[in-house]
């Protein structure tokens, strides 16, 4: 079993709210990777400049909700 298959299997076991958190984290990693590539001089393909922001419109809101739930003890890090 590959790492990808193992991760997919674990994600499939999560409830929808946690799957959303996984998606948010993956989006963060992709954005972070994009910044690293940009700093290294790798430029985006024409027309793909806004891909890093795709799906990020509710990220701050989701993050704030997550932080509140952490502070209230509903979830643990």
Backbone bond lengths (Angstrom), bond angles and torsions (degrees), N, CA, C in turn:
res aa  C-N    CA-C-N  psi(-1)  N-CA   C-N-CA  omega(-1)  CA-C   N-CA-C  phi
1 X - - - 1.453 - - 1.535 108.39 -
2 X 1.318 115.92 131.54 1.457 119.99 179.38 1.523 110.21 -80.89
3 X 1.316 116.17 165.79 1.462 121.30 177.76 1.523 109.83 -60.14
4 X 1.321 116.93 -39.85 1.462 121.14 179.72 1.531 111.45 -61.66
5 X 1.315 116.19 -44.78 1.467 120.18 179.11 1.529 111.05 -64.13
6 X 1.333 116.18 -38.92 1.457 120.50 179.42 1.529 110.89 -65.10
7 X 1.328 116.38 -43.58 1.470 120.51 179.01 1.521 110.42 -64.81
8 X 1.321 117.55 -44.51 1.463 120.41 179.08 1.524 111.36 -60.04
9 X 1.322 116.98 -40.62 1.451 120.77 178.23 1.522 112.00 -62.57
10 X 1.325 116.42 -40.09 1.464 120.43 178.46 1.522 111.23 -68.08
11 X 1.334 116.61 -41.24 1.464 120.55 179.24 1.525 110.50 -62.14
12 X 1.318 117.05 -38.76 1.459 120.76 -179.55 1.531 112.34 -64.89
13 X 1.319 117.81 -18.68 1.459 121.87 179.23 1.527 112.45 -87.48
14 X 1.316 117.65 -11.84 1.463 121.61 -176.19 1.525 112.01 -82.30
15 X 1.332 116.97 149.68 1.469 120.06 171.93 1.528 109.47 -71.64
16 X 1.331 116.42 158.24 1.463 121.47 -174.87 1.531 114.53 -52.02
17 X 1.341 120.42 -43.28 1.471 118.50 -179.87 1.530 112.83 -60.12
18 X 1.330 116.88 -36.43 1.466 119.06 178.53 1.518 111.54 -74.59
19 X 1.317 117.45 -32.12 1.468 120.36 175.45 1.528 109.07 -62.11
20 X 1.345 117.15 -38.87 1.464 121.07 177.16 1.527 110.36 -62.04
21 X 1.334 117.24 -39.75 1.464 120.38 178.05 1.530 110.53 -64.98
22 X 1.325 116.80 -39.90 1.468 120.43 176.97 1.524 109.44 -61.63
23 X 1.331 116.85 -43.77 1.457 120.48 179.56 1.530 110.44 -62.08
24 X 1.327 117.05 -43.18 1.460 120.64 178.52 1.528 110.96 -60.65
25 X 1.335 116.30 -41.75 1.454 119.71 -179.70 1.528 111.06 -66.90
26 X 1.322 116.72 -41.19 1.469 120.38 177.88 1.532 109.68 -62.84
27 X 1.342 117.02 -42.28 1.466 120.12 176.34 1.523 110.61 -58.82
28 X 1.339 116.46 -42.42 1.463 120.94 177.72 1.524 110.62 -60.06
29 X 1.331 117.04 -46.43 1.461 120.43 179.96 1.521 111.47 -62.48
30 X 1.327 117.11 -40.71 1.459 120.13 178.43 1.522 110.99 -65.13
31 X 1.327 116.51 -39.65 1.462 120.37 177.47 1.518 110.11 -64.39
32 X 1.328 115.63 -44.87 1.463 121.02 179.11 1.531 109.95 -60.74
33 X 1.320 116.84 -43.34 1.466 121.25 178.55 1.521 110.44 -61.96
34 X 1.334 116.36 -39.50 1.462 120.29 178.18 1.513 111.79 -61.78
35 X 1.337 117.11 -38.87 1.469 120.64 178.20 1.517 110.31 -65.77
36 X 1.336 116.66 -40.64 1.461 120.20 179.96 1.522 109.71 -63.22
37 X 1.346 116.74 -44.00 1.461 119.93 178.92 1.520 110.94 -64.71
38 X 1.341 117.36 -39.22 1.451 120.20 179.58 1.523 109.88 -63.78
39 X 1.321 117.35 -43.19 1.454 120.74 179.82 1.521 111.30 -66.30
40 X 1.330 116.60 -27.55 1.455 120.93 179.50 1.529 111.62 -82.71
41 X 1.341 116.78 -3.60 1.455 120.37 178.24 1.513 114.61 95.83
42 X 1.317 118.25 7.46 1.463 121.45 177.10 1.521 107.04 -87.28
43 X 1.304 117.45 115.38 1.458 121.94 -177.00 1.521 110.44 -94.61
44 X 1.331 118.49 149.67 1.463 120.75 177.83 1.521 111.90 -67.44
45 X 1.316 115.94 156.30 1.461 121.60 175.72 1.522 108.11 -69.27
46 X 1.300 117.77 144.30 1.468 122.10 -178.87 1.521 110.41 -51.46
47 X 1.341 116.35 132.50 1.456 121.40 179.73 1.519 113.60 88.76
48 X 1.324 118.64 -5.47 1.459 121.93 -178.73 1.528 112.27 -111.86
49 X 1.315 117.45 19.21 1.453 120.85 -175.34 1.524 113.53 -63.85
50 X 1.328 119.13 -28.31 1.452 121.64 -174.92 1.527 113.92 -100.49
51 X 1.308 118.23 10.36 1.454 120.75 -178.30 1.532 110.60 -61.61
52 X 1.321 118.15 -37.39 1.465 120.74 -178.35 1.521 111.40 -61.12
53 X 1.334 117.70 -30.69 1.462 120.30 -179.35 1.526 112.96 -87.36
54 X 1.307 117.81 -9.02 1.456 120.73 -177.72 1.527 110.35 -61.82
55 X 1.317 116.07 127.76 1.450 121.14 179.50 1.514 114.43 79.65
56 X 1.328 117.85 5.52 1.456 121.36 -176.66 1.526 112.53 -98.08
57 X 1.334 118.04 2.52 1.459 120.67 -174.75 1.521 112.73 -62.64
58 X 1.312 119.04 -27.39 1.469 121.28 179.00 1.522 112.08 -109.22
59 X 1.303 117.43 8.08 1.464 120.85 -175.22 1.526 112.15 -58.92
60 X 1.328 118.10 -48.98 1.459 120.82 -178.39 1.526 110.68 -62.07
61 X 1.314 116.20 -42.87 1.462 121.40 177.86 1.536 110.66 -60.14
62 X 1.319 116.29 -46.30 1.462 120.94 179.22 1.528 110.81 -63.64
63 X 1.325 116.77 -40.73 1.451 121.44 179.83 1.525 111.18 -64.02
64 X 1.321 116.80 -42.54 1.458 120.45 178.79 1.534 110.75 -63.58
65 X 1.318 116.92 -41.07 1.459 121.08 177.01 1.517 111.29 -62.84
66 X 1.318 115.93 -40.94 1.458 121.25 178.04 1.532 110.40 -62.85
67 X 1.336 116.73 -44.39 1.467 121.14 179.52 1.528 110.93 -62.83
68 X 1.324 117.18 -39.34 1.462 120.83 177.50 1.520 110.79 -62.83
69 X 1.325 116.65 -44.47 1.462 120.93 179.92 1.525 110.81 -64.30
70 X 1.335 117.04 -36.45 1.458 120.52 175.69 1.526 110.40 -63.68
71 X 1.342 116.56 -46.77 1.462 121.84 -178.33 1.526 111.38 -62.58
72 X 1.314 117.56 -34.70 1.460 121.80 -178.88 1.523 112.56 -82.53
73 X 1.314 116.68 -5.64 1.458 120.69 178.80 1.512 114.16 81.30
74 X 1.340 117.87 9.28 1.468 120.59 179.30 1.527 111.38 -67.70
75 X 1.320 115.49 -32.31 1.462 121.59 179.03 1.520 108.17 -134.57
76 X 1.323 115.79 160.42 1.464 120.39 178.33 1.519 108.99 -120.92
77 X 1.303 116.03 151.99 1.461 123.25 178.73 1.484 110.05 -71.74
